[in-house]
Amino acid sequence: MKKINRRTFLQSSAAIGALSGVKVARAGGSSPSNQPIIIDLFMRGGMDGLNVIPPTSGVNRTLYEALRPQLQVPMTGNNAVINLGEAFGFHPAATGLRDMYVDGDLAIIHGTGLPQQDVTRSHFDAMKLIELGTPHSLATADGWLTRHLNTTSYITGAEVIPVLVSASSNPISLQAYFNALTVDQVGGYHPNSGSYEDQHAAAIGQMYAGNSALDLSVAGAMDTLSIISALDLDNYVPAGGVVYPDTSFSRQLSLIAQLIREDLNINVATADLGGWDTHNGQGDGGGGSFFTRVQNLSSSIHAMWSDLKAAGLGQQVIIVVHSEFGRRAKQNGQNNSGTDHGSGNVMFVVGGKVNGGQMYGTFNGLANDELFGGEDVSPEVDFRRVYATIVQEVLGNSNIDQVFPGYTNHVSMDFVAPDLIFKSGFD
């Protein structure tokens, strides 16, 4: 793997930094061999976890088929559920998730969501509450990842890129954090490319040399220019012969893997995949547009994980996959072709330190008296409990009370292997 030419990076960074009045952080933080990295992937729109991980046996299977006569993922025939002989299986398009689960690298956490007293079916409110990490308040000034970054000992101020956002703008989870590299595409990443691009960059830097939020944001963009210029991002070779799918989401994840492997001291990376608001046209019998979206999610994450694992970074990285809420248990919408906003959902956690191949959390059931409000998969596990387990046991940050203010009496979810030997199956 080609490493960044640090002399080139420091020269280009210093040049733009001097012109813009911004001091560019230099490399020298924690090394890739021991620095924990969280990759937070938000499935925006309310992913239907009940069809991604459908029940395969017992009373829950019977009730599932009754609630979703058209939308159910069938047990046999075309698009049959991936049946592992457990209480739940995988959507037929989720072969990548299945493979990581079977390999022991992926854990499924059932019944997650906002605390029941704070449940909302508003996309915008639910997303914001989760990203702020304060389900009791929409007015919190900073995001939960910001608070983690501000309280972890792994951030020393010497990092080149402490945070990578593979999107066009920062998520609310990074609200009030200004030292993130935000980039959704490498090609053409310049405000005014051409023969005078350096002069244009310098002029922009001089115009926004203050300390306001806008100045800091523009300064971050100027730093991004220098970093992108110093890296050979157009000729990436994934480790282990991995081939990424040809989708926008997959390219986002490929960029994350590439920059993690460049030894830039990344602590946090984020990306989004939208389009999960399946009120209508979800696809009958496990097919349709939902199949395509699950396939994109599953194959892209599997490619990124395989790339990082083959590069020797598996023990460093933990990947979290979540959505703002699930869907109603019963099909509805036009011609019963979709599902309305729900509450409880599944989360996925992937990593070398994850005791995977197991299901955690609580699936309360699909009977009317087991559903939340008689309609939704019940949110039995506070989403903060999942994140707090990761923050404390993988990211090494014991300041849970500061990362999630108001969250008390934390109990570990126990999906982190206490010792790699035990994860390998030895006593």
C-alpha positions as CSV (number, residue, x, y, z in Angstrom):
1,M,0.0,0.0,0.0
2,K,1.4,3.4,-1.0
3,K,1.7,5.7,1.9
4,I,1.3,9.4,1.7
5,N,4.4,11.3,0.9
6,R,4.6,13.3,4.2
7,R,7.1,15.8,2.9
8,T,4.8,16.6,0.0
9,F,1.8,16.7,2.3
10,L,3.5,19.0,4.8
11,Q,4.7,21.3,2.1
12,S,1.4,21.6,0.4
13,S,-0.4,21.9,3.8
14,A,2.0,24.5,5.0
15,A,1.6,26.5,1.8
16,I,-2.1,26.7,1.9
17,G,-2.2,26.9,5.7
18,A,0.2,29.9,5.7
19,L,-1.9,31.7,3.0
20,S,-5.2,31.0,4.8
21,G,-4.0,31.8,8.3
22,V,-4.8,28.3,9.5
23,K,-2.4,26.0,11.3
24,V,-2.6,22.6,9.6
25,A,-2.3,19.6,11.9
26,R,0.7,17.4,11.3
27,A,0.9,13.6,11.4
28,G,2.2,12.0,14.5
29,G,-0.8,10.9,16.6
30,S,-1.6,7.3,17.4
31,S,-0.2,4.7,15.0
32,P,-2.5,2.6,12.8
33,S,-1.5,-0.5,14.8
34,N,-3.3,0.6,18.0
35,Q,-5.7,3.5,17.2
36,P,-9.3,2.5,17.3
37,I,-11.5,3.7,14.5
38,I,-15.3,3.8,14.4
39,I,-17.1,3.9,11.0
40,D,-20.7,5.0,11.5
41,L,-23.0,4.2,8.6
42,F,-26.5,5.7,8.7
43,M,-29.3,4.1,6.7
44,R,-31.5,7.2,6.3
45,G,-35.2,6.9,5.7
46,G,-36.1,4.1,8.1
47,M,-34.7,0.8,7.0
48,D,-37.1,-2.1,7.2
49,G,-35.0,-4.3,9.5
50,L,-37.8,-6.8,9.8
51,N,-37.3,-7.8,6.2
52,V,-33.5,-7.5,6.3
53,I,-33.4,-10.0,9.2
54,P,-36.8,-11.8,9.0
55,P,-38.0,-14.5,11.4
56,T,-37.6,-18.0,10.1
57,S,-39.3,-20.3,12.6
58,G,-41.9,-20.5,15.4
59,V,-44.8,-18.3,16.2
60,N,-42.9,-15.1,15.0
61,R,-42.6,-16.6,11.5
62,T,-46.3,-17.4,11.5
63,L,-47.3,-13.9,12.6
64,Y,-44.8,-12.3,10.2
65,E,-46.4,-14.1,7.2
66,A,-49.9,-13.1,8.4
67,L,-48.8,-9.4,8.8
68,R,-47.0,-9.3,5.5
69,P,-48.7,-11.7,3.0
70,Q,-47.2,-9.8,0.0
71,L,-44.1,-8.2,1.5
72,Q,-42.8,-11.2,3.4
73,V,-39.4,-12.7,2.4
74,P,-40.4,-16.3,1.6
75,M,-38.9,-19.4,3.0
76,T,-38.7,-21.2,-0.3
77,G,-38.7,-20.4,-4.0
78,N,-37.4,-17.2,-5.6
79,N,-35.7,-14.8,-3.3
80,A,-36.0,-17.2,-0.4
81,V,-34.6,-16.1,3.0
82,I,-31.0,-17.1,3.8
83,N,-31.8,-19.6,6.5
84,L,-29.0,-20.4,8.9
85,G,-31.1,-22.7,11.1
86,E,-31.6,-20.0,13.7
87,A,-34.7,-18.0,14.7
88,F,-33.9,-15.3,12.2
89,G,-32.3,-15.4,8.7
90,F,-31.0,-12.9,6.2
91,H,-32.7,-11.2,3.3
92,P,-31.6,-13.0,0.1
93,A,-29.7,-9.9,-1.1
94,A,-27.7,-9.8,2.2
95,T,-25.1,-12.4,1.3
96,G,-22.3,-10.0,2.4
97,L,-23.9,-9.5,5.8
98,R,-24.4,-13.3,6.0
99,D,-20.7,-14.0,5.2
100,M,-19.5,-11.6,7.9
101,Y,-21.9,-13.1,10.4
102,V,-20.8,-16.7,9.6
103,D,-17.1,-15.6,9.8
104,G,-17.8,-14.3,13.3
105,D,-17.2,-10.6,12.5
106,L,-20.8,-9.3,12.5
107,A,-23.2,-9.1,15.4
108,I,-27.0,-8.5,15.0
109,I,-28.7,-6.4,17.7
110,H,-32.4,-6.7,17.8
111,G,-35.0,-4.3,19.1
112,T,-32.9,-1.2,19.1
113,G,-34.2,2.4,18.9
114,L,-35.1,5.5,20.9
115,P,-36.2,4.9,24.4
116,Q,-39.9,4.2,24.4
117,Q,-40.9,7.4,26.1
118,D,-39.0,9.4,23.4
119,V,-40.2,7.5,20.3
120,T,-41.1,9.7,17.3
121,R,-42.1,8.6,13.8
122,S,-40.7,11.9,12.3
123,H,-37.7,11.2,10.1
124,F,-36.0,14.5,10.9
125,D,-36.6,14.4,14.7
126,A,-35.6,10.7,15.0
127,M,-32.4,11.2,13.0
128,K,-31.5,14.3,15.0
129,L,-32.2,12.7,18.4
130,I,-30.0,9.7,17.5
131,E,-27.2,11.8,16.1
132,L,-27.2,14.2,19.0
133,G,-27.2,11.2,21.3
134,T,-29.7,13.0,23.6
135,P,-33.2,11.4,22.9
136,H,-34.7,13.7,25.4
137,S,-33.6,16.9,23.7
138,L,-33.4,18.3,20.1
139,A,-31.6,21.4,21.4
140,T,-28.2,19.9,22.3
141,A,-25.4,22.0,21.0
142,D,-23.1,19.2,19.8
143,G,-23.3,15.7,18.4
144,W,-22.4,12.5,20.2
145,L,-19.4,11.9,18.0
146,T,-18.2,15.4,18.7
147,R,-18.4,14.7,22.4
148,H,-16.6,11.5,22.0
149,L,-13.8,13.2,20.0
150,N,-13.5,15.9,22.6
151,T,-13.2,13.4,25.5
152,T,-11.1,10.6,24.1
153,S,-7.4,10.3,24.8
154,Y,-6.7,9.2,21.2
155,I,-7.1,12.8,19.9
156,T,-3.9,14.6,20.6
157,G,-4.1,17.5,18.2
158,A,-1.3,16.0,16.1
159,E,-3.7,14.1,13.7
160,V,-3.7,14.8,10.0
161,I,-7.3,13.8,9.6
162,P,-9.0,12.9,12.9
163,V,-12.4,12.7,11.2
164,L,-13.5,11.7,7.7
165,V,-17.0,12.4,6.4
166,S,-17.6,10.6,3.1
167,A,-20.5,12.8,2.0
168,S,-21.2,16.4,0.9
169,S,-21.8,17.7,4.4
170,N,-21.1,16.8,8.1
171,P,-23.8,14.7,9.9
172,I,-25.5,16.1,13.0
173,S,-23.5,13.5,15.1
174,L,-20.5,15.8,14.3
175,Q,-22.3,19.1,15.0
176,A,-19.9,21.7,16.5
177,Y,-16.8,19.8,15.3
178,F,-14.8,21.7,12.7
179,N,-11.7,19.6,12.1
180,A,-13.2,17.0,9.7
181,L,-12.3,16.1,6.1
182,T,-15.6,16.2,4.2
183,V,-15.4,14.9,0.7
184,D,-17.9,13.0,-1.4
185,Q,-15.9,12.7,-4.6
186,V,-12.2,13.1,-5.4
187,G,-12.4,14.2,-9.0
188,G,-12.7,18.0,-9.5
189,Y,-12.3,18.7,-5.8
190,H,-11.4,22.4,-6.2
191,P,-13.4,25.6,-5.9
192,N,-11.9,26.9,-9.2
193,S,-9.5,24.5,-10.8
194,G,-7.1,25.6,-13.6
195,S,-3.9,27.5,-14.0
196,Y,-4.7,29.9,-11.2
197,E,-6.1,27.4,-8.7
198,D,-3.4,28.0,-6.1
199,Q,-4.0,31.8,-6.2
200,H,-7.8,31.2,-5.9
201,A,-7.3,28.9,-2.9
202,A,-5.0,31.5,-1.3
203,A,-7.5,34.3,-1.9
204,I,-10.3,32.2,-0.3
205,G,-8.1,31.5,2.7
206,Q,-7.4,35.2,3.2
207,M,-11.1,36.0,3.0
208,Y,-12.0,33.5,5.7
209,A,-9.2,33.8,8.2
210,G,-11.3,34.5,11.3
211,N,-12.6,32.2,14.0
212,S,-16.3,32.1,13.2
213,A,-18.0,28.8,12.3
214,L,-18.0,29.9,8.6
215,D,-14.3,30.8,8.8
216,L,-13.5,27.4,10.4
217,S,-15.5,25.5,7.8
218,V,-13.8,27.3,4.9
219,A,-10.4,26.7,6.6
220,G,-11.2,23.0,6.8
221,A,-12.0,23.0,3.1
222,M,-8.7,24.6,2.3
223,D,-6.9,21.9,4.4
224,T,-8.9,19.4,2.4
225,L,-7.5,20.8,-0.8
226,S,-3.9,20.3,0.3
227,I,-4.6,16.7,1.5
228,I,-6.4,15.7,-1.7
229,S,-3.5,17.2,-3.7
230,A,-0.9,15.2,-1.8
231,L,-2.6,11.8,-2.1
232,D,-2.9,9.6,-5.2
233,L,-6.5,8.8,-4.7
234,D,-7.3,7.9,-8.3
235,N,-5.2,4.7,-8.4
236,Y,-6.4,2.9,-5.3
237,V,-5.7,-0.9,-5.0
238,P,-7.8,-2.6,-2.3
239,A,-6.1,-5.2,-0.2
240,G,-6.7,-8.9,-0.7
241,G,-8.0,-8.5,-4.3
242,V,-11.2,-7.0,-3.1
243,V,-13.5,-5.6,-5.8
244,Y,-15.9,-2.9,-4.7
245,P,-19.4,-2.8,-6.3
246,D,-20.0,0.0,-8.9
247,T,-22.3,2.1,-6.7
248,S,-22.1,5.6,-5.2
249,F,-22.3,4.1,-1.6
250,S,-19.6,1.6,-2.4
251,R,-17.3,4.4,-3.6
252,Q,-17.9,6.3,-0.4
253,L,-16.8,3.3,1.6
254,S,-13.8,2.6,-0.7
255,L,-12.7,6.2,0.0
256,I,-13.0,5.6,3.7
257,A,-10.9,2.4,3.5
258,Q,-8.3,4.1,1.3
259,L,-7.8,7.1,3.7
260,I,-7.7,4.8,6.7
261,R,-4.9,2.9,5.1
262,E,-3.0,6.1,4.3
263,D,-1.9,6.4,8.0
264,L,-3.6,9.8,8.6
265,N,-4.7,9.1,12.2
266,I,-8.4,8.8,11.4
267,N,-10.5,8.2,14.5
268,V,-14.0,8.6,13.1
269,A,-15.5,8.1,9.6
270,T,-19.1,8.4,8.5
271,A,-21.2,7.8,5.5
272,D,-24.9,7.6,4.6
273,L,-27.2,5.5,2.4
274,G,-30.7,6.9,1.9
275,G,-33.8,5.7,0.1
276,W,-35.2,3.4,2.8
277,D,-38.6,5.2,3.2
278,T,-40.6,2.4,1.6
279,H,-44.2,3.5,1.9
280,N,-45.0,2.0,-1.5
281,G,-43.4,-0.2,-4.1
282,Q,-41.0,-1.9,-1.6
283,G,-41.1,-5.2,-3.6
284,D,-43.2,-8.3,-3.1
285,G,-41.7,-11.6,-2.0
286,G,-38.3,-10.3,-1.1
287,G,-37.7,-8.7,-4.5
288,G,-38.1,-5.2,-6.1
289,S,-36.3,-2.0,-5.1
290,F,-35.7,-3.2,-1.6
291,F,-33.7,-6.1,-2.9
292,T,-31.5,-3.8,-4.8
293,R,-30.9,-1.5,-1.8
294,V,-30.1,-4.3,0.6
295,Q,-27.7,-5.7,-2.0
296,N,-25.9,-2.4,-2.2
297,L,-25.8,-2.1,1.6
298,S,-24.6,-5.6,2.1
299,S,-22.0,-6.0,-0.7
300,S,-20.5,-2.5,-0.1
301,I,-19.9,-3.0,3.6
302,H,-18.6,-6.5,3.0
303,A,-16.1,-5.1,0.4
304,M,-14.9,-2.3,2.8
305,W,-14.6,-4.8,5.7
306,S,-12.7,-7.3,3.6
307,D,-10.4,-4.6,2.3
308,L,-9.5,-3.3,5.8
309,K,-9.3,-6.8,7.3
310,A,-6.9,-7.9,4.5
311,A,-4.8,-4.8,5.1
312,G,-4.3,-5.9,8.8
313,L,-6.6,-3.2,10.2
314,G,-9.4,-5.5,11.4
315,Q,-8.6,-5.2,15.1
316,Q,-8.6,-1.4,14.8
317,V,-11.9,-0.9,13.1
318,I,-15.5,-1.2,14.2
319,I,-18.4,-0.5,11.8
320,V,-21.9,0.4,13.0
321,V,-24.9,0.2,10.7
322,H,-28.2,1.8,11.9
323,S,-31.3,3.7,10.9
324,E,-33.5,6.3,12.6
325,F,-36.3,3.7,13.1
326,G,-37.8,0.6,11.6
327,R,-41.1,0.1,9.8
328,R,-44.6,-1.0,10.9
329,A,-44.9,-4.8,11.3
330,K,-48.0,-4.9,9.1
331,Q,-47.8,-4.1,5.4
332,N,-49.9,-1.2,4.1
333,G,-49.6,1.6,1.6
334,Q,-50.9,1.6,-1.9
335,N,-51.9,-2.0,-2.8
336,N,-50.3,-3.1,0.4
337,S,-46.9,-2.5,-1.3
338,G,-45.1,-0.9,1.6
339,T,-44.8,-0.1,5.3
340,D,-45.2,3.1,7.3
341,H,-42.8,4.5,9.9
342,G,-42.2,2.3,12.9
343,S,-40.0,2.2,16.0
344,G,-37.8,-0.7,16.9
345,N,-35.1,-2.0,14.4
346,V,-31.9,-4.0,14.0
347,M,-28.4,-2.6,14.3
348,F,-25.3,-4.3,12.9
349,V,-21.8,-4.1,14.4
350,V,-18.8,-5.4,12.4
351,G,-15.2,-5.6,13.6
352,G,-12.3,-7.8,14.6
353,K,-13.1,-7.2,18.3
354,V,-16.8,-8.1,17.8
355,N,-17.9,-11.4,19.1
356,G,-20.0,-11.9,16.0
357,G,-22.0,-14.8,14.6
358,Q,-24.5,-14.1,17.3
359,M,-27.7,-12.2,17.9
360,Y,-28.0,-9.7,20.8
361,G,-30.7,-7.5,22.1
362,T,-34.4,-8.3,22.6
363,F,-36.9,-9.1,19.9
364,N,-40.2,-8.7,21.8
365,G,-42.4,-10.6,19.3
366,L,-45.0,-9.9,16.7
367,A,-48.2,-10.6,18.6
368,N,-50.4,-7.6,19.0
369,D,-49.7,-7.2,22.7
370,E,-45.9,-7.6,22.0
371,L,-45.8,-4.9,19.3
372,F,-45.1,-1.3,20.4
373,G,-48.4,0.5,20.3
374,G,-49.8,-2.6,18.7
375,E,-48.1,-1.7,15.5
376,D,-44.3,-1.6,15.6
377,V,-41.4,-3.9,16.5
378,S,-40.8,-2.8,20.1
379,P,-37.7,-0.7,20.8
380,E,-36.4,-2.7,23.8
381,V,-32.7,-1.7,23.6
382,D,-31.8,2.0,24.0
383,F,-29.5,2.8,21.0
384,R,-27.1,4.6,23.4
385,R,-26.5,1.2,25.1
386,V,-25.1,-0.1,21.8
387,Y,-22.9,2.9,21.3
388,A,-21.8,3.2,24.9
389,T,-20.6,-0.4,24.7
390,I,-18.5,0.5,21.6
391,V,-17.2,3.8,23.1
392,Q,-16.1,2.2,26.3
393,E,-14.9,-1.3,25.2
394,V,-13.6,-0.7,21.7
395,L,-12.8,3.0,21.4
396,G,-11.3,3.1,25.0
397,N,-13.3,6.2,26.1
398,S,-14.7,5.7,29.6
399,N,-16.4,9.1,29.6
400,I,-19.8,7.7,28.7
401,D,-21.6,10.3,30.9
402,Q,-20.1,13.1,28.8
403,V,-20.6,11.4,25.5
404,F,-24.3,10.6,26.3
405,P,-25.4,13.1,28.9
406,G,-28.5,11.9,30.8
407,Y,-27.7,8.2,30.0
408,T,-27.2,6.3,33.3
409,N,-26.8,2.8,34.6
410,H,-25.1,1.5,31.5
411,V,-24.9,-2.3,31.2
412,S,-22.6,-3.7,28.5
413,M,-24.2,-5.4,25.5
414,D,-21.4,-8.0,25.7
415,F,-20.8,-8.2,21.9
416,V,-17.2,-7.1,22.3
417,A,-14.8,-10.1,22.7
418,P,-12.9,-9.5,26.0
419,D,-9.9,-11.4,24.5
420,L,-9.1,-12.3,20.9
421,I,-8.1,-15.8,22.0
422,F,-11.7,-16.4,23.3
423,K,-13.1,-15.0,20.1
424,S,-11.1,-17.5,18.2
425,G,-12.9,-20.3,20.1
426,F,-10.1,-21.4,22.6
427,D,-10.9,-21.8,26.3
